[in-house]
Amino acid sequence: MKYLTSLLLLLSITSHAFTNEDLVHLTAHTGASYMLQTTFYGLNSKVLKQNFWTSEGLALAETLAIGLLYKAVENTPTNQLGLPIAEDLFGASLAIGTHVSFHF
């Protein structure tokens, strides 16, 4: 966990984001997905009383579904969905990594 900040800095430097708009877009998708994954995990585990891995898997599906729904409302062409969904998956993966590290 102590290297997470360095990793995020390295990823932001080496990413494809050549303009400030691209970097803001990456950060927004990653942060929103992290927040959604954590919220859905909490709801699934505490309210629905699911075990750890079921909660994480369902939360991941819910987070990516919200990302797809957002892009559908935004009228994004289907051939341009790859990068935003990858950014959503990155944010959700960071959240899962955080949950796993605190769970064990």
C-alpha positions as CSV (number, residue, x, y, z in Angstrom):
1,M,0.0,0.0,0.0
2,K,2.9,2.4,0.6
3,Y,3.8,2.3,-3.0
4,L,0.3,3.0,-4.3
5,T,1.0,6.7,-4.7
6,S,4.1,6.1,-6.6
7,L,2.3,3.6,-8.8
8,L,-0.5,6.0,-9.6
9,L,2.0,8.8,-10.4
10,L,3.9,6.5,-12.7
11,L,0.7,5.4,-14.4
12,S,-0.4,9.0,-14.9
13,I,3.0,9.9,-16.4
14,T,3.2,7.0,-18.7
15,S,-0.5,6.9,-19.8
16,H,-1.8,7.9,-23.2
17,A,-3.1,11.2,-21.8
18,F,-1.3,13.8,-23.8
19,T,-3.7,16.6,-23.1
20,N,-5.1,17.8,-19.9
21,E,-8.6,16.8,-21.0
22,D,-7.5,13.2,-21.5
23,L,-5.9,13.1,-18.0
24,V,-9.1,14.6,-16.4
25,H,-11.2,12.0,-18.2
26,L,-9.0,9.2,-17.0
27,T,-9.0,10.5,-13.4
28,A,-12.8,11.0,-13.4
29,H,-13.5,7.4,-14.7
30,T,-11.0,5.9,-12.3
31,G,-12.2,7.8,-9.2
32,A,-15.9,7.3,-9.9
33,S,-15.4,3.6,-10.5
34,Y,-13.4,3.3,-7.2
35,M,-16.2,5.1,-5.4
36,L,-19.0,3.0,-7.0
37,Q,-17.1,-0.3,-6.4
38,T,-16.6,0.5,-2.7
39,T,-20.2,1.6,-2.3
40,F,-21.7,-1.4,-4.0
41,Y,-19.3,-3.7,-2.1
42,G,-20.5,-2.2,1.2
43,L,-24.1,-2.6,0.2
44,N,-23.7,-6.1,-1.0
45,S,-21.8,-7.3,2.0
46,K,-23.6,-5.5,4.8
47,V,-27.2,-5.1,3.5
48,L,-27.5,-8.3,1.4
49,K,-25.2,-10.3,3.7
50,Q,-23.1,-11.8,0.9
51,N,-19.7,-13.3,1.4
52,F,-16.6,-11.3,0.4
53,W,-15.9,-12.6,-3.1
54,T,-19.6,-12.7,-4.1
55,S,-19.9,-9.1,-2.9
56,E,-16.8,-8.0,-4.9
57,G,-17.9,-9.8,-8.1
58,L,-21.4,-8.4,-8.0
59,A,-20.1,-4.9,-7.2
60,L,-17.7,-5.2,-10.2
61,A,-20.6,-6.1,-12.5
62,E,-22.8,-3.3,-11.1
63,T,-19.9,-0.8,-11.5
64,L,-19.2,-1.7,-15.1
65,A,-23.0,-1.7,-15.8
66,I,-23.2,1.9,-14.5
67,G,-20.3,2.8,-16.7
68,L,-21.9,1.3,-19.8
69,L,-25.2,2.9,-19.0
70,Y,-23.5,6.3,-18.6
71,K,-21.8,5.9,-22.0
72,A,-25.1,4.8,-23.6
73,V,-26.8,8.0,-22.2
74,E,-23.9,10.0,-23.5
75,N,-24.4,8.5,-27.0
76,T,-20.9,7.2,-27.3
77,P,-20.3,5.1,-30.4
78,T,-19.7,1.4,-29.7
79,N,-16.3,1.5,-31.3
80,Q,-15.2,4.0,-28.7
81,L,-16.3,2.2,-25.5
82,G,-13.0,0.3,-25.0
83,L,-11.0,3.0,-23.3
84,P,-13.7,4.3,-20.9
85,I,-14.6,0.8,-19.8
86,A,-10.9,0.0,-19.3
87,E,-10.6,3.2,-17.1
88,D,-13.7,2.0,-15.2
89,L,-12.1,-1.4,-14.8
90,F,-8.9,0.1,-13.5
91,G,-10.7,2.1,-10.8
92,A,-12.7,-0.9,-9.8
93,S,-9.6,-3.0,-9.7
94,L,-7.9,-0.5,-7.4
95,A,-10.9,-0.6,-5.1
96,I,-10.9,-4.4,-5.1
97,G,-7.1,-4.4,-4.3
98,T,-7.8,-2.0,-1.4
99,H,-10.7,-4.2,0.0
100,V,-8.6,-7.4,-0.3
101,S,-5.6,-5.8,1.5
102,F,-7.9,-4.6,4.4
103,H,-9.8,-7.9,4.5
104,F,-6.8,-10.1,5.1
